Amino acid sequence: MPTGKRKAREHEKAKMRKQMDKAAANPPEHLRSRLGQASRISDAIASDTPHSNDKFLQYMDDEEQQLIKPPERGPAGGKGKAANTDERCRDIRARNFKYWGLKHKAKQIAIAEGLSERTILRYFERMPK
């Protein structure tokens, strides 16, 4: 059974939700013109999708919101290592295409290739079927 305090809190939350719905239904003009438009930061990210190993993305705080530093791939931004890993991943994927992407088969592939199961799971994410 809810207490009086809890009922009052729920009542306040319901009032706030009503106010927020009313505000969202009738936004001010300066917001209405920007609704549905992507920001420059999201455009930059979408055009060059960051990799899960990216160290950081830095942006300027000015009006332009330009990228200060492009994202680096890998621990030192080593594109050679990434290329070698992609090639090795492609080879393993070609040899085990029937079971590629099946997480319950990762251990079997890892034993056959002489790698760890965790590496194979990373390769699944890196190069999906």
C-alpha positions as CSV (number, residue, x, y, z in Angstrom):
1,M,0.0,0.0,0.0
2,P,1.6,3.3,-1.0
3,T,2.2,5.9,1.7
4,G,1.0,9.4,1.6
5,K,4.5,10.7,0.7
6,R,4.8,8.3,-2.2
7,K,1.3,9.3,-3.5
8,A,2.3,12.9,-3.4
9,R,5.6,12.2,-5.2
10,E,3.7,10.3,-7.9
11,H,1.2,13.2,-8.2
12,E,4.1,15.7,-8.6
13,K,5.8,13.5,-11.3
14,A,2.5,13.2,-13.2
15,K,2.1,17.0,-13.1
16,M,5.7,17.5,-14.4
17,R,5.1,15.0,-17.2
18,K,2.0,16.9,-18.3
19,Q,4.0,20.2,-18.3
20,M,6.8,18.6,-20.3
21,D,4.3,17.1,-22.9
22,K,2.7,20.5,-23.2
23,A,6.1,22.2,-23.7
24,A,7.1,19.6,-26.3
25,A,3.9,20.0,-28.2
26,N,4.5,23.8,-28.6
27,P,8.3,24.5,-28.7
28,P,9.6,28.0,-29.1
29,E,10.5,29.3,-32.6
30,H,14.3,29.1,-32.1
31,L,14.0,25.4,-31.3
32,R,11.3,24.6,-33.9
33,S,13.6,25.6,-36.7
34,R,16.3,23.2,-35.5
35,L,14.1,20.2,-34.8
36,G,15.1,17.1,-36.8
37,Q,18.4,18.6,-38.0
38,A,21.6,16.7,-37.2
39,S,24.3,18.6,-35.3
40,R,27.7,19.1,-36.9
41,I,29.3,16.8,-34.4
42,S,26.9,13.9,-35.2
43,D,27.5,14.5,-39.0
44,A,31.3,14.2,-38.4
45,I,30.8,11.1,-36.4
46,A,28.4,9.5,-38.9
47,S,30.7,10.3,-41.8
48,D,33.7,8.6,-40.2
49,T,32.2,6.1,-37.8
50,P,34.5,5.7,-34.8
51,H,36.0,2.3,-34.1
52,S,35.6,0.6,-30.8
53,N,39.3,1.0,-30.2
54,D,39.4,4.7,-30.8
55,K,41.2,6.5,-28.0
56,F,39.2,9.7,-28.0
57,L,37.4,12.3,-30.1
58,Q,38.0,15.9,-29.4
59,Y,35.9,18.8,-30.6
60,M,36.3,22.6,-30.4
61,D,33.7,24.5,-28.4
62,D,33.3,27.2,-31.0
63,E,30.3,27.8,-33.3
64,E,31.7,25.5,-36.0
65,Q,32.2,22.5,-33.7
66,Q,35.0,21.2,-35.9
67,L,37.1,18.1,-35.1
68,I,40.4,19.0,-33.5
69,K,41.9,15.6,-34.0
70,P,40.6,12.9,-36.2
71,P,39.9,9.6,-34.4
72,E,42.8,7.2,-34.2
73,R,42.3,3.5,-34.7
74,G,44.2,1.1,-32.5
75,P,46.4,1.7,-29.5
76,A,48.8,4.0,-31.3
77,G,46.8,4.8,-34.4
78,G,48.8,2.1,-36.2
79,K,47.1,1.5,-39.5
80,G,49.6,-1.2,-40.4
81,K,48.5,-3.3,-37.4
82,A,44.9,-2.7,-38.2
83,A,45.4,-3.8,-41.8
84,N,47.3,-7.0,-40.8
85,T,44.5,-7.8,-38.3
86,D,41.8,-7.2,-40.9
87,E,43.7,-9.6,-43.3
88,R,44.1,-12.3,-40.7
89,C,40.4,-11.9,-39.7
90,R,39.3,-12.2,-43.3
91,D,41.4,-15.4,-43.7
92,I,40.0,-17.0,-40.6
93,R,36.5,-15.9,-41.6
94,A,36.9,-17.5,-45.0
95,R,38.1,-20.8,-43.5
96,N,35.2,-20.9,-41.0
97,F,32.5,-19.1,-42.9
98,K,29.9,-21.8,-42.0
99,Y,30.2,-21.1,-38.3
100,W,31.2,-17.4,-38.5
101,G,29.3,-15.2,-36.1
102,L,27.9,-18.0,-34.0
103,K,29.1,-17.3,-30.5
104,H,28.7,-20.9,-29.3
105,K,31.2,-22.0,-32.1
106,A,33.8,-19.4,-31.1
107,K,35.7,-21.8,-28.9
108,Q,35.8,-24.5,-31.6
109,I,37.2,-21.9,-34.2
110,A,39.7,-20.7,-31.6
111,I,41.0,-24.2,-31.0
112,A,41.3,-24.9,-34.7
113,E,43.1,-21.6,-35.3
114,G,45.3,-21.6,-32.2
115,L,43.9,-18.4,-30.8
116,S,41.9,-17.5,-27.8
117,E,38.1,-17.5,-27.7
118,R,38.0,-13.8,-26.8
119,T,40.0,-13.0,-29.9
120,I,37.6,-14.8,-32.1
121,L,34.7,-13.0,-30.5
122,R,36.4,-9.7,-31.2
123,Y,36.9,-10.8,-34.8
124,F,33.1,-11.6,-35.0
125,E,32.4,-7.9,-34.0
126,R,35.1,-6.6,-36.3
127,M,33.9,-8.4,-39.4
128,P,30.3,-9.6,-39.2
129,K,29.0,-12.2,-41.6
